[in-house]
Amino acid sequence: MKERMIERLKDFKKALKRLEEGINIEPSNEIIIDGVIQRFEFTFELAWKLVKDCLEYEGIEAKSPRSAIREGFKAGIISDGEAWIEMLVDRNKTSHIYDEEEAKAIYNKIKSLYLDLFRELENRVKKYEG
């Protein structure tokens, strides 16, 4: 179980790095925004599954992203449960975005809020590496 969690953490760190690389490119066209959103989707999937793995390691069950967020907040793995739920809602919207303005709004939230939440998760789960 711990090995799976460590492997997921490595994958999450790689995805986070790629998301950061995308955000650091000036969004001169929609392709950049679309790419960042796709990297956000992938990073979010790894993030909630990492929280789920950490919870399982602690003996806490969580089967869905929402339950992993709720239980992760209770366990102190994440600090802002409401922001994570907002991120989950936005993640679900990204699968069906056809509106350019909504895509830009989510892109801006990735830059201004969600990236920091991912970084915080990375720092909080370091204790499981050792």
Backbone atoms as SQL, in Angstrom:
CREATE TABLE atoms (id INTEGER PRIMARY KEY, chain TEXT, resi INTEGER, resn TEXT, atom TEXT, x REAL, y REAL, z REAL);
INSERT INTO atoms VALUES
  (1, 'A', 1, 'MET', 'N', 0.826, -1.190, 0.000),
  (2, 'A', 1, 'MET', 'CA', 0.000, 0.000, 0.000),
  (3, 'A', 1, 'MET', 'C', 0.872, 1.256, 0.000),
  (4, 'A', 2, 'LYS', 'N', 1.913, 1.256, 0.832),
  (5, 'A', 2, 'LYS', 'CA', 2.774, 2.433, 0.885),
  (6, 'A', 2, 'LYS', 'C', 3.514, 2.630, -0.432),
  (7, 'A', 3, 'GLU', 'N', 3.911, 1.533, -1.056),
  (8, 'A', 3, 'GLU', 'CA', 4.620, 1.637, -2.337),
  (9, 'A', 3, 'GLU', 'C', 3.740, 2.311, -3.394),
  (10, 'A', 4, 'ARG', 'N', 2.445, 1.946, -3.417),
  (11, 'A', 4, 'ARG', 'CA', 1.517, 2.546, -4.368),
  (12, 'A', 4, 'ARG', 'C', 1.377, 4.043, -4.095),
  (13, 'A', 5, 'MET', 'N', 1.307, 4.399, -2.823),
  (14, 'A', 5, 'MET', 'CA', 1.187, 5.800, -2.444),
  (15, 'A', 5, 'MET', 'C', 2.438, 6.576, -2.861),
  (16, 'A', 6, 'ILE', 'N', 3.608, 6.006, -2.647),
  (17, 'A', 6, 'ILE', 'CA', 4.865, 6.663, -3.028),
  (18, 'A', 6, 'ILE', 'C', 4.918, 6.831, -4.547),
  (19, 'A', 7, 'GLU', 'N', 4.506, 5.802, -5.284),
  (20, 'A', 7, 'GLU', 'CA', 4.484, 5.884, -6.751),
  (21, 'A', 7, 'GLU', 'C', 3.500, 6.950, -7.223),
  (22, 'A', 8, 'ARG', 'N', 2.330, 7.025, -6.587),
  (23, 'A', 8, 'ARG', 'CA', 1.337, 8.042, -6.949),
  (24, 'A', 8, 'ARG', 'C', 1.881, 9.432, -6.654),
  (25, 'A', 9, 'LEU', 'N', 2.591, 9.577, -5.543),
  (26, 'A', 9, 'LEU', 'CA', 3.195, 10.866, -5.196),
  (27, 'A', 9, 'LEU', 'C', 4.209, 11.286, -6.255),
  (28, 'A', 10, 'LYS', 'N', 5.023, 10.339, -6.711),
  (29, 'A', 10, 'LYS', 'CA', 5.991, 10.648, -7.779),
  (30, 'A', 10, 'LYS', 'C', 5.271, 11.106, -9.040),
  (31, 'A', 11, 'ASP', 'N', 4.212, 10.389, -9.407),
  (32, 'A', 11, 'ASP', 'CA', 3.440, 10.761, -10.596),
  (33, 'A', 11, 'ASP', 'C', 2.794, 12.129, -10.429),
  (34, 'A', 12, 'PHE', 'N', 2.271, 12.390, -9.227),
  (35, 'A', 12, 'PHE', 'CA', 1.651, 13.684, -8.949),
  (36, 'A', 12, 'PHE', 'C', 2.676, 14.806, -9.082),
  (37, 'A', 13, 'LYS', 'N', 3.867, 14.591, -8.539),
  (38, 'A', 13, 'LYS', 'CA', 4.910, 15.619, -8.626),
  (39, 'A', 13, 'LYS', 'C', 5.277, 15.918, -10.081),
  (40, 'A', 14, 'LYS', 'N', 5.367, 14.866, -10.898),
  (41, 'A', 14, 'LYS', 'CA', 5.663, 15.064, -12.317),
  (42, 'A', 14, 'LYS', 'C', 4.546, 15.849, -13.001),
  (43, 'A', 15, 'ALA', 'N', 3.310, 15.488, -12.702),
  (44, 'A', 15, 'ALA', 'CA', 2.168, 16.180, -13.312),
  (45, 'A', 15, 'ALA', 'C', 2.128, 17.634, -12.861),
  (46, 'A', 16, 'LEU', 'N', 2.408, 17.877, -11.586),
  (47, 'A', 16, 'LEU', 'CA', 2.419, 19.243, -11.068),
  (48, 'A', 16, 'LEU', 'C', 3.494, 20.068, -11.760),
  (49, 'A', 17, 'LYS', 'N', 4.646, 19.475, -11.953),
  (50, 'A', 17, 'LYS', 'CA', 5.731, 20.179, -12.655),
  (51, 'A', 17, 'LYS', 'C', 5.302, 20.538, -14.077),
  (52, 'A', 18, 'ARG', 'N', 4.654, 19.617, -14.748),
  (53, 'A', 18, 'ARG', 'CA', 4.192, 19.885, -16.126),
  (54, 'A', 18, 'ARG', 'C', 3.107, 20.958, -16.136),
  (55, 'A', 19, 'LEU', 'N', 2.238, 20.951, -15.138),
  (56, 'A', 19, 'LEU', 'CA', 1.217, 21.999, -15.038),
  (57, 'A', 19, 'LEU', 'C', 1.880, 23.355, -14.835),
  (58, 'A', 20, 'GLU', 'N', 2.866, 23.402, -13.951),
  (59, 'A', 20, 'GLU', 'CA', 3.592, 24.653, -13.712),
  (60, 'A', 20, 'GLU', 'C', 4.278, 25.138, -14.981),
  (61, 'A', 21, 'GLU', 'N', 4.854, 24.221, -15.746),
  (62, 'A', 21, 'GLU', 'CA', 5.491, 24.606, -17.011),
  (63, 'A', 21, 'GLU', 'C', 4.471, 25.251, -17.950),
  (64, 'A', 22, 'GLY', 'N', 3.292, 24.662, -18.034),
  (65, 'A', 22, 'GLY', 'CA', 2.249, 25.204, -18.898),
  (66, 'A', 22, 'GLY', 'C', 1.781, 26.573, -18.454),
  (67, 'A', 23, 'ILE', 'N', 1.648, 26.744, -17.155),
  (68, 'A', 23, 'ILE', 'CA', 1.187, 28.029, -16.628),
  (69, 'A', 23, 'ILE', 'C', 2.225, 29.120, -16.872),
  (70, 'A', 24, 'ASN', 'N', 3.492, 28.742, -16.910),
  (71, 'A', 24, 'ASN', 'CA', 4.547, 29.733, -17.116),
  (72, 'A', 24, 'ASN', 'C', 4.668, 30.196, -18.564),
  (73, 'A', 25, 'ILE', 'N', 3.927, 29.584, -19.474),
  (74, 'A', 25, 'ILE', 'CA', 3.903, 30.032, -20.869),
  (75, 'A', 25, 'ILE', 'C', 2.813, 31.094, -21.000),
  (76, 'A', 26, 'GLU', 'N', 3.141, 32.191, -21.589),
  (77, 'A', 26, 'GLU', 'CA', 2.160, 33.256, -21.804),
  (78, 'A', 26, 'GLU', 'C', 1.028, 32.720, -22.681),
  (79, 'A', 27, 'PRO', 'N', -0.213, 32.837, -22.218),
  (80, 'A', 27, 'PRO', 'CA', -1.334, 32.285, -22.989),
  (81, 'A', 27, 'PRO', 'C', -1.674, 33.150, -24.204),
  (82, 'A', 28, 'SER', 'N', -0.843, 33.046, -25.214),
  (83, 'A', 28, 'SER', 'CA', -1.012, 33.880, -26.407),
  (84, 'A', 28, 'SER', 'C', -2.138, 33.390, -27.307),
  (85, 'A', 29, 'ASN', 'N', -2.561, 32.152, -27.100),
  (86, 'A', 29, 'ASN', 'CA', -3.681, 31.639, -27.876),
  (87, 'A', 29, 'ASN', 'C', -4.413, 30.565, -27.090),
  (88, 'A', 30, 'GLU', 'N', -5.523, 30.116, -27.632),
  (89, 'A', 30, 'GLU', 'CA', -6.378, 29.160, -26.932),
  (90, 'A', 30, 'GLU', 'C', -5.710, 27.805, -26.739),
  (91, 'A', 31, 'ILE', 'N', -4.767, 27.465, -27.588),
  (92, 'A', 31, 'ILE', 'CA', -4.104, 26.167, -27.457),
  (93, 'A', 31, 'ILE', 'C', -3.357, 26.071, -26.130),
  (94, 'A', 32, 'ILE', 'N', -2.729, 27.155, -25.706),
  (95, 'A', 32, 'ILE', 'CA', -2.016, 27.161, -24.419),
  (96, 'A', 32, 'ILE', 'C', -3.014, 26.960, -23.281),
  (97, 'A', 33, 'ILE', 'N', -4.116, 27.705, -23.321),
  (98, 'A', 33, 'ILE', 'CA', -5.140, 27.581, -22.274),
  (99, 'A', 33, 'ILE', 'C', -5.694, 26.158, -22.255),
  (100, 'A', 34, 'ASP', 'N', -5.986, 25.606, -23.432),
  (101, 'A', 34, 'ASP', 'CA', -6.490, 24.237, -23.509),
  (102, 'A', 34, 'ASP', 'C', -5.483, 23.238, -22.937),
  (103, 'A', 35, 'GLY', 'N', -4.210, 23.446, -23.237),
  (104, 'A', 35, 'GLY', 'CA', -3.169, 22.556, -22.726),
  (105, 'A', 35, 'GLY', 'C', -3.049, 22.624, -21.218),
  (106, 'A', 36, 'VAL', 'N', -3.123, 23.824, -20.673),
  (107, 'A', 36, 'VAL', 'CA', -3.057, 23.981, -19.210),
  (108, 'A', 36, 'VAL', 'C', -4.259, 23.309, -18.568),
  (109, 'A', 37, 'ILE', 'N', -5.430, 23.480, -19.154),
  (110, 'A', 37, 'ILE', 'CA', -6.626, 22.847, -18.598),
  (111, 'A', 37, 'ILE', 'C', -6.498, 21.328, -18.642),
  (112, 'A', 38, 'GLN', 'N', -5.959, 20.791, -19.711),
  (113, 'A', 38, 'GLN', 'CA', -5.775, 19.344, -19.787),
  (114, 'A', 38, 'GLN', 'C', -4.772, 18.873, -18.735),
  (115, 'A', 39, 'ARG', 'N', -3.708, 19.607, -18.548),
  (116, 'A', 39, 'ARG', 'CA', -2.737, 19.249, -17.509),
  (117, 'A', 39, 'ARG', 'C', -3.353, 19.369, -16.116),
  (118, 'A', 40, 'PHE', 'N', -4.219, 20.344, -15.925),
  (119, 'A', 40, 'PHE', 'CA', -4.949, 20.504, -14.666),
  (120, 'A', 40, 'PHE', 'C', -5.820, 19.271, -14.409),
  (121, 'A', 41, 'GLU', 'N', -6.534, 18.812, -15.432),
  (122, 'A', 41, 'GLU', 'CA', -7.393, 17.633, -15.276),
  (123, 'A', 41, 'GLU', 'C', -6.576, 16.435, -14.799),
  (124, 'A', 42, 'PHE', 'N', -5.452, 16.217, -15.441),
  (125, 'A', 42, 'PHE', 'CA', -4.589, 15.084, -15.105),
  (126, 'A', 42, 'PHE', 'C', -4.032, 15.237, -13.694),
  (127, 'A', 43, 'THR', 'N', -3.587, 16.432, -13.352),
  (128, 'A', 43, 'THR', 'CA', -3.023, 16.681, -12.026),
  (129, 'A', 43, 'THR', 'C', -4.080, 16.505, -10.947),
  (130, 'A', 44, 'PHE', 'N', -5.295, 16.990, -11.208),
  (131, 'A', 44, 'PHE', 'CA', -6.369, 16.827, -10.234),
  (132, 'A', 44, 'PHE', 'C', -6.668, 15.347, -9.991),
  (133, 'A', 45, 'GLU', 'N', -6.728, 14.558, -11.062),
  (134, 'A', 45, 'GLU', 'CA', -7.006, 13.128, -10.906),
  (135, 'A', 45, 'GLU', 'C', -5.954, 12.461, -10.022),
  (136, 'A', 46, 'LEU', 'N', -4.700, 12.775, -10.260),
  (137, 'A', 46, 'LEU', 'CA', -3.632, 12.217, -9.429),
  (138, 'A', 46, 'LEU', 'C', -3.721, 12.742, -7.996),
  (139, 'A', 47, 'ALA', 'N', -4.090, 14.008, -7.838),
  (140, 'A', 47, 'ALA', 'CA', -4.161, 14.613, -6.503),
  (141, 'A', 47, 'ALA', 'C', -5.211, 13.935, -5.633),
  (142, 'A', 48, 'TRP', 'N', -6.429, 13.785, -6.154),
  (143, 'A', 48, 'TRP', 'CA', -7.456, 13.192, -5.294),
  (144, 'A', 48, 'TRP', 'C', -7.151, 11.726, -5.010),
  (145, 'A', 49, 'LYS', 'N', -6.535, 11.034, -5.980),
  (146, 'A', 49, 'LYS', 'CA', -6.164, 9.641, -5.739),
  (147, 'A', 49, 'LYS', 'C', -5.004, 9.536, -4.744),
  (148, 'A', 50, 'LEU', 'N', -4.122, 10.517, -4.752),
  (149, 'A', 50, 'LEU', 'CA', -3.056, 10.566, -3.753),
  (150, 'A', 50, 'LEU', 'C', -3.646, 10.785, -2.365),
  (151, 'A', 51, 'VAL', 'N', -4.598, 11.694, -2.256),
  (152, 'A', 51, 'VAL', 'CA', -5.277, 11.910, -0.969),
  (153, 'A', 51, 'VAL', 'C', -5.942, 10.602, -0.530),
  (154, 'A', 52, 'LYS', 'N', -6.612, 9.933, -1.451),
  (155, 'A', 52, 'LYS', 'CA', -7.273, 8.653, -1.159),
  (156, 'A', 52, 'LYS', 'C', -6.254, 7.627, -0.651),
  (157, 'A', 53, 'ASP', 'N', -5.100, 7.540, -1.313),
  (158, 'A', 53, 'ASP', 'CA', -4.061, 6.600, -0.882),
  (159, 'A', 53, 'ASP', 'C', -3.545, 6.933, 0.516),
  (160, 'A', 54, 'CYS', 'N', -3.333, 8.205, 0.787),
  (161, 'A', 54, 'CYS', 'CA', -2.867, 8.622, 2.120),
  (162, 'A', 54, 'CYS', 'C', -3.904, 8.276, 3.182),
  (163, 'A', 55, 'LEU', 'N', -5.163, 8.500, 2.859),
  (164, 'A', 55, 'LEU', 'CA', -6.234, 8.155, 3.794),
  (165, 'A', 55, 'LEU', 'C', -6.268, 6.660, 4.050),
  (166, 'A', 56, 'GLU', 'N', -6.153, 5.863, 2.986),
  (167, 'A', 56, 'GLU', 'CA', -6.148, 4.400, 3.150),
  (168, 'A', 56, 'GLU', 'C', -4.981, 3.961, 4.018),
  (169, 'A', 57, 'TYR', 'N', -3.848, 4.598, 3.842),
  (170, 'A', 57, 'TYR', 'CA', -2.672, 4.297, 4.669),
  (171, 'A', 57, 'TYR', 'C', -2.972, 4.566, 6.140),
  (172, 'A', 58, 'GLU', 'N', -3.804, 5.581, 6.381),
  (173, 'A', 58, 'GLU', 'CA', -4.196, 5.933, 7.753),
  (174, 'A', 58, 'GLU', 'C', -5.407, 5.133, 8.229),
  (175, 'A', 59, 'GLY', 'N', -5.927, 4.242, 7.380),
  (176, 'A', 59, 'GLY', 'CA', -7.066, 3.414, 7.761),
  (177, 'A', 59, 'GLY', 'C', -8.413, 4.068, 7.522),
  (178, 'A', 60, 'ILE', 'N', -8.459, 5.072, 6.665),
  (179, 'A', 60, 'ILE', 'CA', -9.696, 5.797, 6.374),
  (180, 'A', 60, 'ILE', 'C', -10.096, 5.508, 4.933),
  (181, 'A', 61, 'GLU', 'N', -11.348, 5.140, 4.733),
  (182, 'A', 61, 'GLU', 'CA', -11.817, 4.796, 3.393),
  (183, 'A', 61, 'GLU', 'C', -12.444, 6.009, 2.705),
  (184, 'A', 62, 'ALA', 'N', -12.118, 6.173, 1.444),
  (185, 'A', 62, 'ALA', 'CA', -12.718, 7.206, 0.593),
  (186, 'A', 62, 'ALA', 'C', -12.774, 6.641, -0.820),
  (187, 'A', 63, 'LYS', 'N', -13.959, 6.608, -1.394),
  (188, 'A', 63, 'LYS', 'CA', -14.110, 5.965, -2.703),
  (189, 'A', 63, 'LYS', 'C', -14.252, 6.956, -3.850),
  (190, 'A', 64, 'SER', 'N', -14.660, 8.170, -3.571),
  (191, 'A', 64, 'SER', 'CA', -14.903, 9.148, -4.632),
  (192, 'A', 64, 'SER', 'C', -14.044, 10.381, -4.396),
  (193, 'A', 65, 'PRO', 'N', -13.899, 11.217, -5.415),
  (194, 'A', 65, 'PRO', 'CA', -13.147, 12.467, -5.211),
  (195, 'A', 65, 'PRO', 'C', -13.735, 13.308, -4.082),
  (196, 'A', 66, 'ARG', 'N', -15.066, 13.428, -4.053),
  (197, 'A', 66, 'ARG', 'CA', -15.715, 14.252, -3.016),
  (198, 'A', 66, 'ARG', 'C', -15.449, 13.694, -1.616),
  (199, 'A', 67, 'SER', 'N', -15.560, 12.381, -1.455),
  (200, 'A', 67, 'SER', 'CA', -15.313, 11.797, -0.133),
  (201, 'A', 67, 'SER', 'C', -13.832, 11.887, 0.236),
  (202, 'A', 68, 'ALA', 'N', -12.936, 11.763, -0.752),
  (203, 'A', 68, 'ALA', 'CA', -11.502, 11.912, -0.470),
  (204, 'A', 68, 'ALA', 'C', -11.195, 13.335, -0.015),
  (205, 'A', 69, 'ILE', 'N', -11.824, 14.310, -0.643),
  (206, 'A', 69, 'ILE', 'CA', -11.620, 15.709, -0.241),
  (207, 'A', 69, 'ILE', 'C', -12.152, 15.926, 1.171),
  (208, 'A', 70, 'ARG', 'N', -13.361, 15.459, 1.416),
  (209, 'A', 70, 'ARG', 'CA', -13.985, 15.644, 2.737),
  (210, 'A', 70, 'ARG', 'C', -13.139, 14.989, 3.830),
  (211, 'A', 71, 'GLU', 'N', -12.758, 13.726, 3.610),
  (212, 'A', 71, 'GLU', 'CA', -11.969, 13.009, 4.614),
  (213, 'A', 71, 'GLU', 'C', -10.539, 13.544, 4.692),
  (214, 'A', 72, 'GLY', 'N', -9.988, 13.962, 3.553),
  (215, 'A', 72, 'GLY', 'CA', -8.649, 14.555, 3.549),
  (216, 'A', 72, 'GLY', 'C', -8.596, 15.844, 4.344),
  (217, 'A', 73, 'PHE', 'N', -9.668, 16.611, 4.284),
  (218, 'A', 73, 'PHE', 'CA', -9.758, 17.839, 5.083),
  (219, 'A', 73, 'PHE', 'C', -9.814, 17.487, 6.569),
  (220, 'A', 74, 'LYS', 'N', -10.655, 16.527, 6.915),
  (221, 'A', 74, 'LYS', 'CA', -10.773, 16.101, 8.324),
  (222, 'A', 74, 'LYS', 'C', -9.436, 15.593, 8.871),
  (223, 'A', 75, 'ALA', 'N', -8.682, 14.890, 8.015),
  (224, 'A', 75, 'ALA', 'CA', -7.411, 14.298, 8.442),
  (225, 'A', 75, 'ALA', 'C', -6.244, 15.278, 8.369),
  (226, 'A', 76, 'GLY', 'N', -6.478, 16.486, 7.834),
  (227, 'A', 76, 'GLY', 'CA', -5.414, 17.476, 7.756),
  (228, 'A', 76, 'GLY', 'C', -4.487, 17.311, 6.560),
  (229, 'A', 77, 'ILE', 'N', -4.886, 16.488, 5.592),
  (230, 'A', 77, 'ILE', 'CA', -4.064, 16.312, 4.388),
  (231, 'A', 77, 'ILE', 'C', -4.238, 17.514, 3.468),
  (232, 'A', 78, 'ILE', 'N', -5.435, 18.074, 3.460),
  (233, 'A', 78, 'ILE', 'CA', -5.695, 19.329, 2.749),
  (234, 'A', 78, 'ILE', 'C', -6.261, 20.330, 3.746),
  (235, 'A', 79, 'SER', 'N', -6.016, 21.609, 3.501),
  (236, 'A', 79, 'SER', 'CA', -6.405, 22.614, 4.495),
  (237, 'A', 79, 'SER', 'C', -7.673, 23.372, 4.144),
  (238, 'A', 80, 'ASP', 'N', -8.042, 23.422, 2.879),
  (239, 'A', 80, 'ASP', 'CA', -9.195, 24.222, 2.465),
  (240, 'A', 80, 'ASP', 'C', -10.158, 23.340, 1.685),
  (241, 'A', 81, 'GLY', 'N', -11.019, 22.670, 2.416),
  (242, 'A', 81, 'GLY', 'CA', -11.954, 21.742, 1.798),
  (243, 'A', 81, 'GLY', 'C', -12.883, 22.407, 0.799),
  (244, 'A', 82, 'GLU', 'N', -13.332, 23.607, 1.103),
  (245, 'A', 82, 'GLU', 'CA', -14.243, 24.314, 0.191),
  (246, 'A', 82, 'GLU', 'C', -13.567, 24.628, -1.138),
  (247, 'A', 83, 'ALA', 'N', -12.322, 25.065, -1.093),
  (248, 'A', 83, 'ALA', 'CA', -11.597, 25.367, -2.329),
  (249, 'A', 83, 'ALA', 'C', -11.372, 24.091, -3.138),
  (250, 'A', 84, 'TRP', 'N', -11.123, 22.986, -2.470),
  (251, 'A', 84, 'TRP', 'CA', -10.947, 21.714, -3.177),
  (252, 'A', 84, 'TRP', 'C', -12.251, 21.252, -3.813),
  (253, 'A', 85, 'ILE', 'N', -13.373, 21.462, -3.125),
  (254, 'A', 85, 'ILE', 'CA', -14.670, 21.118, -3.724),
  (255, 'A', 85, 'ILE', 'C', -14.922, 22.003, -4.940),
  (256, 'A', 86, 'GLU', 'N', -14.588, 23.279, -4.841),
  (257, 'A', 86, 'GLU', 'CA', -14.709, 24.190, -5.986),
  (258, 'A', 86, 'GLU', 'C', -13.834, 23.688, -7.138),
  (259, 'A', 87, 'MET', 'N', -12.641, 23.223, -6.809),
  (260, 'A', 87, 'MET', 'CA', -11.740, 22.692, -7.829),
  (261, 'A', 87, 'MET', 'C', -12.352, 21.436, -8.469),
  (262, 'A', 88, 'LEU', 'N', -12.966, 20.586, -7.674),
  (263, 'A', 88, 'LEU', 'CA', -13.637, 19.397, -8.200),
  (264, 'A', 88, 'LEU', 'C', -14.750, 19.789, -9.174),
  (265, 'A', 89, 'VAL', 'N', -15.537, 20.775, -8.806),
  (266, 'A', 89, 'VAL', 'CA', -16.621, 21.248, -9.675),
  (267, 'A', 89, 'VAL', 'C', -16.043, 21.773, -10.991),
  (268, 'A', 90, 'ASP', 'N', -14.987, 22.571, -10.894),
  (269, 'A', 90, 'ASP', 'CA', -14.357, 23.089, -12.110),
  (270, 'A', 90, 'ASP', 'C', -13.742, 21.965, -12.933),
  (271, 'A', 91, 'ARG', 'N', -13.157, 20.988, -12.280),
  (272, 'A', 91, 'ARG', 'CA', -12.595, 19.837, -12.997),
  (273, 'A', 91, 'ARG', 'C', -13.691, 19.125, -13.779),
  (274, 'A', 92, 'ASN', 'N', -14.850, 18.962, -13.168),
  (275, 'A', 92, 'ASN', 'CA', -15.961, 18.305, -13.855),
  (276, 'A', 92, 'ASN', 'C', -16.465, 19.143, -15.024),
  (277, 'A', 93, 'LYS', 'N', -16.406, 20.452, -14.906),
  (278, 'A', 93, 'LYS', 'CA', -16.822, 21.333, -15.998),
  (279, 'A', 93, 'LYS', 'C', -15.873, 21.231, -17.190),
  (280, 'A', 94, 'THR', 'N', -14.591, 20.995, -16.920),
  (281, 'A', 94, 'THR', 'CA', -13.608, 21.030, -18.002),
  (282, 'A', 94, 'THR', 'C', -13.848, 19.935, -19.037),
  (283, 'A', 95, 'SER', 'N', -14.513, 18.870, -18.655),
  (284, 'A', 95, 'SER', 'CA', -14.805, 17.802, -19.609),
  (285, 'A', 95, 'SER', 'C', -15.806, 18.237, -20.666),
  (286, 'A', 96, 'HIS', 'N', -16.548, 19.312, -20.374),
  (287, 'A', 96, 'HIS', 'CA', -17.636, 19.740, -21.252),
  (288, 'A', 96, 'HIS', 'C', -17.552, 21.216, -21.607),
  (289, 'A', 97, 'ILE', 'N', -16.364, 21.794, -21.534),
  (290, 'A', 97, 'ILE', 'CA', -16.236, 23.228, -21.822),
  (291, 'A', 97, 'ILE', 'C', -16.266, 23.469, -23.322),
  (292, 'A', 98, 'TYR', 'N', -17.211, 24.292, -23.704),
  (293, 'A', 98, 'TYR', 'CA', -17.274, 24.737, -25.092),
  (294, 'A', 98, 'TYR', 'C', -17.255, 26.261, -25.137),
  (295, 'A', 99, 'ASP', 'N', -17.382, 26.873, -23.974),
  (296, 'A', 99, 'ASP', 'CA', -17.436, 28.322, -23.865),
  (297, 'A', 99, 'ASP', 'C', -16.034, 28.861, -23.576),
  (298, 'A', 100, 'GLU', 'N', -15.535, 29.692, -24.463),
  (299, 'A', 100, 'GLU', 'CA', -14.190, 30.238, -24.336),
  (300, 'A', 100, 'GLU', 'C', -14.018, 31.052, -23.049),
  (301, 'A', 101, 'GLU', 'N', -15.037, 31.811, -22.683),
  (302, 'A', 101, 'GLU', 'CA', -14.945, 32.627, -21.466),
  (303, 'A', 101, 'GLU', 'C', -14.871, 31.755, -20.211),
  (304, 'A', 102, 'GLU', 'N', -15.646, 30.682, -20.181),
  (305, 'A', 102, 'GLU', 'CA', -15.592, 29.781, -19.030),
  (306, 'A', 102, 'GLU', 'C', -14.227, 29.090, -18.954),
  (307, 'A', 103, 'ALA', 'N', -13.679, 28.716, -20.097),
  (308, 'A', 103, 'ALA', 'CA', -12.349, 28.108, -20.123),
  (309, 'A', 103, 'ALA', 'C', -11.308, 29.080, -19.576),
  (310, 'A', 104, 'LYS', 'N', -11.392, 30.328, -19.973),
  (311, 'A', 104, 'LYS', 'CA', -10.445, 31.337, -19.465),
  (312, 'A', 104, 'LYS', 'C', -10.613, 31.547, -17.971),
  (313, 'A', 105, 'ALA', 'N', -11.861, 31.528, -17.501),
  (314, 'A', 105, 'ALA', 'CA', -12.113, 31.707, -16.061),
  (315, 'A', 105, 'ALA', 'C', -11.484, 30.562, -15.270),
  (316, 'A', 106, 'ILE', 'N', -11.640, 29.340, -15.751),
  (317, 'A', 106, 'ILE', 'CA', -11.039, 28.193, -15.059),
  (318, 'A', 106, 'ILE', 'C', -9.520, 28.261, -15.156),
  (319, 'A', 107, 'TYR', 'N', -8.998, 28.628, -16.308),
  (320, 'A', 107, 'TYR', 'CA', -7.553, 28.807, -16.469),
  (321, 'A', 107, 'TYR', 'C', -7.020, 29.793, -15.421),
  (322, 'A', 108, 'ASN', 'N', -7.719, 30.904, -15.246),
  (323, 'A', 108, 'ASN', 'CA', -7.288, 31.913, -14.265),
  (324, 'A', 108, 'ASN', 'C', -7.352, 31.379, -12.841),
  (325, 'A', 109, 'LYS', 'N', -8.351, 30.543, -12.529),
  (326, 'A', 109, 'LYS', 'CA', -8.422, 29.946, -11.191),
  (327, 'A', 109, 'LYS', 'C', -7.301, 28.930, -10.989),
  (328, 'A', 110, 'ILE', 'N', -6.942, 28.229, -12.051),
  (329, 'A', 110, 'ILE', 'CA', -5.811, 27.298, -11.951),
  (330, 'A', 110, 'ILE', 'C', -4.564, 28.084, -11.560),
  (331, 'A', 111, 'LYS', 'N', -4.345, 29.194, -12.246),
  (332, 'A', 111, 'LYS', 'CA', -3.160, 30.030, -11.979),
  (333, 'A', 111, 'LYS', 'C', -3.194, 30.660, -10.596),
  (334, 'A', 112, 'SER', 'N', -4.353, 31.189, -10.199),
  (335, 'A', 112, 'SER', 'CA', -4.423, 32.000, -8.983),
  (336, 'A', 112, 'SER', 'C', -4.716, 31.208, -7.716),
  (337, 'A', 113, 'LEU', 'N', -5.307, 30.014, -7.820),
  (338, 'A', 113, 'LEU', 'CA', -5.705, 29.284, -6.621),
  (339, 'A', 113, 'LEU', 'C', -5.308, 27.809, -6.650),
  (340, 'A', 114, 'TYR', 'N', -5.670, 27.114, -7.701),
  (341, 'A', 114, 'TYR', 'CA', -5.529, 25.666, -7.695),
  (342, 'A', 114, 'TYR', 'C', -4.069, 25.208, -7.687),
  (343, 'A', 115, 'LEU', 'N', -3.211, 25.921, -8.371),
  (344, 'A', 115, 'LEU', 'CA', -1.801, 25.561, -8.362),
  (345, 'A', 115, 'LEU', 'C', -1.251, 25.592, -6.932),
  (346, 'A', 116, 'ASP', 'N', -1.627, 26.613, -6.172),
  (347, 'A', 116, 'ASP', 'CA', -1.179, 26.705, -4.779),
  (348, 'A', 116, 'ASP', 'C', -1.731, 25.560, -3.931),
  (349, 'A', 117, 'LEU', 'N', -2.972, 25.150, -4.185),
  (350, 'A', 117, 'LEU', 'CA', -3.541, 24.019, -3.449),
  (351, 'A', 117, 'LEU', 'C', -2.787, 22.733, -3.756),
  (352, 'A', 118, 'PHE', 'N', -2.411, 22.545, -5.011),
  (353, 'A', 118, 'PHE', 'CA', -1.612, 21.366, -5.378),
  (354, 'A', 118, 'PHE', 'C', -0.246, 21.406, -4.699),
  (355, 'A', 119, 'ARG', 'N', 0.377, 22.572, -4.690),
  (356, 'A', 119, 'ARG', 'CA', 1.692, 22.696, -4.041),
  (357, 'A', 119, 'ARG', 'C', 1.586, 22.405, -2.547),
  (358, 'A', 120, 'GLU', 'N', 0.533, 22.894, -1.936),
  (359, 'A', 120, 'GLU', 'CA', 0.331, 22.635, -0.511),
  (360, 'A', 120, 'GLU', 'C', 0.156, 21.136, -0.257),
  (361, 'A', 121, 'LEU', 'N', -0.621, 20.475, -1.107),
  (362, 'A', 121, 'LEU', 'CA', -0.783, 19.026, -0.961),
  (363, 'A', 121, 'LEU', 'C', 0.572, 18.331, -1.064),
  (364, 'A', 122, 'GLU', 'N', 1.360, 18.737, -2.040),
  (365, 'A', 122, 'GLU', 'CA', 2.687, 18.147, -2.203),
  (366, 'A', 122, 'GLU', 'C', 3.496, 18.274, -0.905),
  (367, 'A', 123, 'ASN', 'N', 3.468, 19.427, -0.286),
  (368, 'A', 123, 'ASN', 'CA', 4.213, 19.642, 0.962),
  (369, 'A', 123, 'ASN', 'C', 3.644, 18.832, 2.118),
  (370, 'A', 124, 'ARG', 'N', 2.331, 18.716, 2.186),
  (371, 'A', 124, 'ARG', 'CA', 1.702, 18.008, 3.300),
  (372, 'A', 124, 'ARG', 'C', 1.898, 16.499, 3.238),
  (373, 'A', 125, 'VAL', 'N', 2.051, 15.948, 2.059),
  (374, 'A', 125, 'VAL', 'CA', 2.193, 14.495, 1.951),
  (375, 'A', 125, 'VAL', 'C', 3.646, 14.034, 1.964),
  (376, 'A', 126, 'LYS', 'N', 4.575, 14.949, 2.048),
  (377, 'A', 126, 'LYS', 'CA', 5.985, 14.565, 2.110),
  (378, 'A', 126, 'LYS', 'C', 6.278, 13.645, 3.286),
  (379, 'A', 127, 'LYS', 'N', 5.503, 13.774, 4.347),
  (380, 'A', 127, 'LYS', 'CA', 5.723, 12.940, 5.536),
  (381, 'A', 127, 'LYS', 'C', 5.550, 11.451, 5.238),
  (382, 'A', 128, 'TYR', 'N', 4.814, 11.142, 4.168),
  (383, 'A', 128, 'TYR', 'CA', 4.594, 9.741, 3.812),
  (384, 'A', 128, 'TYR', 'C', 5.748, 9.145, 3.024),
  (385, 'A', 129, 'GLU', 'N', 6.651, 9.962, 2.545),
  (386, 'A', 129, 'GLU', 'CA', 7.776, 9.473, 1.735),
  (387, 'A', 129, 'GLU', 'C', 8.798, 8.711, 2.575),
  (388, 'A', 130, 'GLY', 'N', 8.980, 9.136, 3.801),
  (389, 'A', 130, 'GLY', 'CA', 10.049, 8.570, 4.613),
  (390, 'A', 130, 'GLY', 'C', 9.793, 7.298, 5.297);
